[in-house]
Amino acid sequence: MKHDSDILIVGGGLNGPALALACAQVGLRSIVVDALSTETRADAGFDGRSYALALASQRLLAAIGVWKQVADHAQPILHIVTTDGRPGEGPLYPFAMRFDAAEIDEGPMGFMLEDRFLRQALLTAIEAEPLVTHRPGETVVAQQITPGSAEITLASGATLRGALLVGADGRRSGTCMRAGIQRLAWDYRQTALVCAVEHDLPHNGTAQQFFMPHGPLAILPLPPGNRSSIVWAEAPEIAAEIAALDDDGFLAALRPRFGDFLGEIRLAGARFSYPLNLTMANRTVGERLALIGDAAQGVHPIAGQGFNQGLCDVATLTQVLAEAHRRGEDIGARLVLERHASWRSFDRASLAFGMDAVNRLFSNDSAILRLGRNLGMGAVQSMPGLRRFFIREAAGLTGDLPNLLKGRPA
């Protein structure tokens, strides 16, 4: 059967375009179907998040030709400090874990990059790539698997066929739902308050994570040196009250949690809020079907690993498809896609449940648990070998890495 493209990608956020660009490098054609218009995606105020890109993720973006467009907007992460904290008291530094990029040879542990720059760079890149067709403002209303093809029907009435259908359409993935794949999900009873602040003192490339009783507060460095991204998790009812405050009231609530280690703080842009939950597809592949990014697993933003996991999906799936394509195999065959699922399964599950366990362990004010975790952080801090392992883990340099995460062609 004639295909309109090798791969049909549903979802035009970040992972979908990244996959299309990666697959184009190995000669595979993609159609990216995006429910949002180009104008919406290109709006600088569309999404206020910033991403903590692991070093391995930065290597992937460089390998697919995107990094050079965003490098000037990226802030190297040179230090990470993790500690307990309490509202009104700020961080409890005596029990902090401190990680320093100087302890490894590869360079920074990662980079902070705002969504507005990365999203625009990916949009520009897919529009310029001959092997990628972008279909913005289109929604999928039906999908089916037929012998030799995956087929989707758009709300406009158009029908598209490809050898493989990839769902990159987020935590509420329609691709996943239409395939009849069940999801494991639970609500953390936390809401993330997201904004950027300016501060008097330089952050020196240091990412801070304070564990408060209702959830973590991340203070993440942004360029040029006196700006930081805030990801502040609170109980939903408290978050709703804080979100309803004016800017002065918001800062008054933030300051006692933030502390004064960076001097006076001021808001730098709009504020956003996002409910936090865990959601995992029971399986990530099927006949002519694969799920990536949040469609496969949506995790807690502790340690900022959600987008990094999506890029791991991109890297492994691209390499599996590239090797199959070179051997003359059908890229949509179940046996081919199971190689990707097998490669990702341990990392996918261990990260999701590991982040869940860390959030549960730290998001409370139990004196016993507080003592235990502070002793644990102190032990890690006192063991250089274990500390270097955690640094390499944060940089995405451990495990069986696909080529793109090493900065090499798939």
Summary of the structure (lengths in Angstrom):
residues: 410
radius of gyration: 21.3
end to end distance: 27.5
largest distance: 65.6
contacts: 1438
relative contact order: 0.18
helix: 40%
strand: 30%
